[in-house]
Amino acid sequence: MIRAWLIALLLAAAPGIADGQVFLASRSNPEFTLGPLFVRATVTPELGAVTLDVLWSLVIPPTTSGGAIAQDLFLLWPNSVDGDSTAGPPDPALAAYVKTRGFTPIMEGRLPLFAQSLYRIGEELPPEPIRGGAPFVTFVRQSGPLGLTAPVTYVRIPWTPLLANRTFLMNLRMELTDLVKQRKATWIEDAFWGPQHSISVTFNDVRPRALFPVYFEHRDRVVRLADDPSQLIVNFRDAEHLKIYEIFPRTAGRRRSETLESTEEISLFLDSSEGISPQVLTAQFGYFRGMRSWAPVLIPIVFFMLGNLAMPLFMMIARRAGAMLASRFQVGPGGATRQTGVVLARDTLARIVPGSTTYQEVLRLGGPDAEEHEQLTAAPGRRTLVYRGRRVVPQGRRGLGWLATVSSWSVEHHEVEITLERDVVTDVQARVRRSPIAPAEAG
C-alpha cells in the first residue's frame, strides 16, 4: 500500500503525459515485464512543445537476479523527437541499423533519462540523471509503394542497475511539437469560443508504416505489461481557463489534480490483457481568456437584448413595408376600394324620395349607423339623419384579373343629410369631397 501511494504521489507531481509505444528487450522472450508504466503529457495554454515523460519500472521474477537479465532496452516511438544536445554524441550503431533496413535517418541525438526514487521525493532527492541519456535515431522510408512515410524514432535505453531496483522509476523525457493538433471549426466558433484542439496519447501503437517493420522483426522481444496499474495521463494546466469538450474512451477518468495547482487530469488505465492492440486516450479541449471567458454568459444576454430591441424595429419596418406594398399593389376586383363609415350609393339615394319616404324606410335603406339631430323647441317634429363615410379609391390601376398595380390613391369624404318632418323625408343633401393622399396613408 505504501509503495502504491508513493507511485501515485510521484505521478501527480511529475510533468504531464503523452504517447508511449512498444518496449523491446535485447534478447528474445524476456523474463521480466513492465510495471507500473506511466505515459504522461502536460498541456499548457501556450500549446507549444509538449513535454512527454515515460515512467516505468521492471518486474523481475523472484527466482531471477537483476544481473541475470541485464540488457539494454529499446523503445519504438511513432513520432519525431527533440534531443538533448548536452547529453552526448549520437550512437552511430542505431543509424547503421536503420540504414541496413532500407530507412533514411533524418535526426540523431540523445534523450534525457532519469531515475526517480519512490521513497525520497522532492527537493530532498531530485531525480538522478543517467549519464549519457538514451540515444535515439529518427528515420523515414523514402521509397516504397505508398511513398514517403511519417518520421518515427528508435530509442536505446542503456542498462543501469537502477532498472532492476524496484524502489526507482525510470523516466525517459522528450519534447514533441506535433502532439497537440488544432481542430477545424467555423469562424463563429473561433470568434466566440476560441480555437479547439485535440491530443491523443497511445500505447502499443505500431501502425505507422516506418515503425511496423522494426516491430515485426523483433516481435519476440516485446516486453509485456505486468499486472501493476499502468496509465495514460494528460495534465492540463491553467484549469480555470480550460474547457474540455470530449474525452475518449468514456471509461477514462477526469478529476482535479490533488497536488498540482490549477491542473485538470484525465487518465486511462491500461489493460495488460490487450496484448499488442493500441490503447488510446483522446481529449478535445480549448483554452479561453479575456472576453471569451464570459462568452457563456454574455452571448445569451446579447441575444436577449438584441431580440427585445430588434423586435419593435422589425415590426415597424414590417408595418411600413406592408403599407407600402399595399399602396402599390391591389388584390381584388377592378376598382375595389377601402371604405370606412357609411357611404350611400347613388341608386340608394335615388330611392329616398322627399314627401313619400318614411323614417323607417330611410333606416332600412341607409342602415342604423346614422347621426340623428332633432330640434325639440325650435322645430318640433323635425329631425335630421346624417350619414358619413370615407372611401380610399385607387387611381391608374393596371393589372390582370384580381392582381393590379396602383399609381396613386385619392380619398373621398361622403356626407348625406336627410331632413324629415313628422317622420317623412322633406329634403336630401349629398356632398362629396375628393383629395389625393400619400401611398403610405392609403395602406
N, C-alpha and C positions, 0 to 999 in steps of 0.2 A: 504494500500500500504506500509506504514512504517513497519507494522508487518511482511508482506511477505518479505520485503527486509532484515529485521533483521534475519529472519529464514534462508534465503539463505546465508547470511553472516556467520552465525553460522555454517551452514552445510559445507561451503567451508573451514572454519578454523579448523574444528574438524578433528580427525584422520579418516582413511578410512573405507570402508563398507564391509559387508558380508551377512550372512544368517539371515533372520528374519522369524518367523513362525506364529503360531496362539496364540493370546491372549485370555485368558478366564477370565470371571468375577467370583466372589464368589457366585453370585446369578443368577438365570435364567433370560433370556430376559433382559439384561442390557439396561437401557435407554440411556446411553452415547455411543459415538463412538470414534474411534482413528483418530486424525488429527491435524497436519500432522504427518506422520510416515516416518522416515528415517532409512534404514538399510545399514550400511556402512562398508567397509573393506579397509584397507590400505596395499598395497603390496610394499615391498622393495626389492632391488636386492639380499639381503641375503636369501629371500624366507624361512624364519623361521616361527615362530608363527605369525599369523595374528591377529591384534587387531580388534575386532568387536565392533561396537557401534550401539546399537538400541536406537534411539531417538524418543520420541513421546510426544504428549500432548492429553488430553481428551477433547472431545467436549461435553459439558453438555447442555441439553435443557434449554432455558431461564426461563422456568417455574419451574425448579428444582434447588435446592440449592446443593452446594458441600457436605454439611453434610449429605444430604439425600441419596447420592449414595456412601458414604464412605464404602469401602470394599477393601480387598486385590485383586490383580490381579495375574494371573498365565500365564506363557509363556511355550509353548511346543517347544522344540528345538531338531532338528534331529541329533545332534552330541554330543559328549562328550566335556566338557569344563574344563578349569583350573581355580580354585577358588582363592580367596584372603585369605591367611592363617591368616592375621591380622584383618580381618573383624569380626571374632567371630566364635563361635561353630556352627555346622550344626543344622538344625531343625529336630529333630527325628520324627516329625509328617509326614514329606514328605517321609522318608524311610519306615515308618509304612504303609503309604497309598499304595505305590507301591508293598509292600510285600503282602498286602491283595489281590492285583490283580494278584498275581502269578509271579511277576517280581523279579529280584535279584538286589539290589543296589550294585554298584561297586565303587561309589565315592560320597562323600558328602562335602558340604562346603558352602561358600558364595561368591557372585559376587559383585564387586564394583557397587554402584548405586549413581548417581549424579543428581543434579538439576541445570540446566543452565539458567540464566536469559537472556531473549531476548533483553533487553534494556540496560544492563550493561555487556559488553563483554570484554574479555581480562584480563589484569593484574588488572584492576580496581575492578573487581569482579570475581574471578575464580569460576569454578563450585563448587557448595556446596555439599559435600559428605553427603549421607544419612546414618546416624549411623546404623551399623549392616548390611548394604548392602542388598542383596537379596539372601536368602538361596536357595540351589538347591540340587537335587539328580540326579545322572546319573545311569541308570539301563539298564538291558538287560533281555530278556527272554531266559532261557537256554533250555527249553523243547518245545514241540510242533511239528507239522508235518514237519516243514521246518527247525528245529534245532535252533541253536544259532542265535540270532538277533544281528544287529549292535547296539551300545550304543546310547541312546537318553537321553535328560535331561528335567527335570520338575523343573521350577523356580517359586518361590513365591515372588511377589513384594509387600512388606508391604505397607499399606495405609499411606500416608502422605498428609497433606493439600496442599502441593505443586502440587500434582497430579491434583487438581481441579483449580489450578491457571494458567490461560491462558497466563500469561507472562513468564512462565517457560517451558522448555523442559526437560523431564526426560531422563536420559542417563544410560542405562544398558551396562556395558562393560565386555567383555570376551576375552580370548585368545584361538585361535584354531590353531592346528598344522596340521590338515588334510584338510584344505580348498583348498590349492594350490596343484595340482597334476601334476606330470610330464607326458608329452605326449610322447608316443612311437614314435621313429624316427629312421632312418637309421644312421649308424656310420658316413656316409659322411655328413649328415645334422648336426649332433652333432659336427663334426670336424670343419666345416666351419662356421656354424651359431649359434652353441651352443645349449644347451638343450631348448626345448619348454615346456611351462606349460599351464595349464588351471585353471580357477577359476570360480565357479558358485555361484551366490547369488540368493536366492529364498525367496518367501513369500507365506504363505498359503500351505506349503508342509507338509501334514500329511500322506504321503505314507509309511514311514518306519514302519515295522511290529510291533515294540515295541511302536510306537507313536500312531498309529491309534486307538487301543482300548481305550486309555485315551481320545482322541478327541471324539470318538463315544459316550462314556459315558456322556460327558459334552458338546455335540454339541449345546445344548440350551443355553449355557453360552458364546458362541463365541462373542467376541467384534468385530463389523464390522468396516470397514474403513469409515471415513467421506468423504465429497467432497473436503476437503483440499488437496493440492498437496502433494502426498507421493511418495517416490522414493527408488529404489535400486541403490546404488552407489558403484563404485570401484575406488579408487585413486591409481595410480601407481607413486611411487616416482622415482627420477633419470630418468626423461623422455628423457634425451639426449642419454641414452644407452638402450632405450626401443624400441622394435618392437612389435606392436600389429598386429597379423595376421588375426584374425577374431573376429567379435562381433555378438552375437545372443541375441535377435532378431534384425533384421535390423532396426527396429524402434528406437533402443537405440541411445542415443546421445553420441558424443565424442567431447571433447574440451580440451584446455589447461586451467588448473586451474587459475582463476583470482587472487587468494590470496595466494595459496601455491606455493612456488618456486619449479621449475623443477618438476612439477606434472601433469600427464595426467589423465583426469577424464572421465569415461564413466558412463552413468546413464540411468535409465528406469523409467518412470512414472508408478505408479501402477494404475490399473483400478479398481475403487471401485465397478463396476458393475459385476466383475468376480466372486463374492461370494467366495467360498472356493477353487476355482480352483488354482493350483500352478502357480505362475508367476515367471519366471526365467530370469536372466541376466547372460550370459556366455561370457567369453573372452579367446582367445588363444593368448599367448604372450611369449616373451623371452627377456632376458637381455643379452647384449653383451659388452665385454670390450677388451682392448688391440687390437691385430691384427684383431679380429673378427669385430670390428667396421669399419675396412677398407675392409672387405670382399666384399661388393657390388661393390667396385672399383677395388680391387686387382685381384679378380678372373677373370673378363673379360680380364684384362691386361695380366695375366699369361697365359691364354689360347691363347690369340692373339700371344704372344711371342713364346710359345711352338709350335703353328701352323706354324709360319714363320721359326722357327729353325728346326722343325721336318720334314717339307716338303722336303727340299733338301736332308736331311739324308735318309728319307724314299725313295725318288726317286733313290738315289744312291744305296741303298740296293736292291730296286726292280730291278734296271737295272742289278746289279751284279747277283742277284738270277735268273733273267730271262736268262742272258747269260749262267750261269752255267747249268740251266735246258736245254737250247737249245743245249748246247755242249754234254750233256749226253743222251738226248732223241731226236729222229728224227721222224717227221711225214711226210710221203710221200712214193713214190715208192722206192723199193730197190735200193741202190746205188745213191740216189739223192744227188746232190752236190750243193754247194753255189758258184756262179760264178759272177765275175765282169770282165769288159772288153770284148774282143773278143777272143774266143778260137775256132780255126778251127778244126773240126773233121777230122779223118784220111780219110774218104771217100770223104770229101770235098777237101782235099789236093790231093787226087788221081785224081781228075777231073781237076786239074790245070796241064797242060802238056806243058813243055818247047818247044818252037818252033811253037806252034799252038794256045794256049790260048791267047786271046787278053786282053787288059786293061779293057775294058767294061765287059768282061766275068768274070774277077777276082773280080771286084766290085760287080757284080751280085751274085757271089758265097760267097765271104767273107764279103760283106757289105761295106758301105761307110766309116765306122769308122776306118780308117787306117791312119797311119802316112805316109806321102809321102815325099821322099827325091829325089831331082833332081840336077844333076851336069850340070850347064849351060855352063861352059867353058872347064872343063877337058874332059868330055864325053857328048857332046851334043846328045840329043835324048835318053839318058839313065835315067831311074828313078827307085826308089826302094819303094815298099809298105811294111810297117811293121805293122803286127797285133800282139797286146799284150793283154794277158788276165790272169786272176788269178782264180784258182779253189780250193775250200776247199773240201776235199774228206774225208768221214768217213771211219774209219778202225775198224775192229772187230765188224761189225754191226750184231746184233742178234735181232730178233723180229718176229712178226707175222703180215703179211699184211703191212699196212702203218705205224704201230707203232713199233719202234725198239729202242734198247739201243745202244750206241756207246761207244767203249772203248777208242779210240783215234782219232785224226784228223791229216791230213797232207795237206800241201799246195803245189799246182803245179803252177809254173810260165811258161806260154806258150808264145813263141815268134816265129813268122813266117816272114821271109824276102823273098819277091818276087821281083826279078830283071827283068826289062823289057827294051827292046831296040826297039825303033820305035813302041811302044805300043804292043809289042809281048813279052810273057814271055820267058826269057832265062835261069833263074835259080830259084830254090825254096829251101830255107834253113829253117828247123823247129827245134827248140830247146825247151826242157822241163826240168825244174829244180824242183825236189821234196825235201821237208823237213818237219819234224814233227813240230807241233805248240802246244801251251798250250791250254787246253779246253776253258779258258776264251776268248782267241783270236778267237776261232772258232765261238763263239756266235756273 
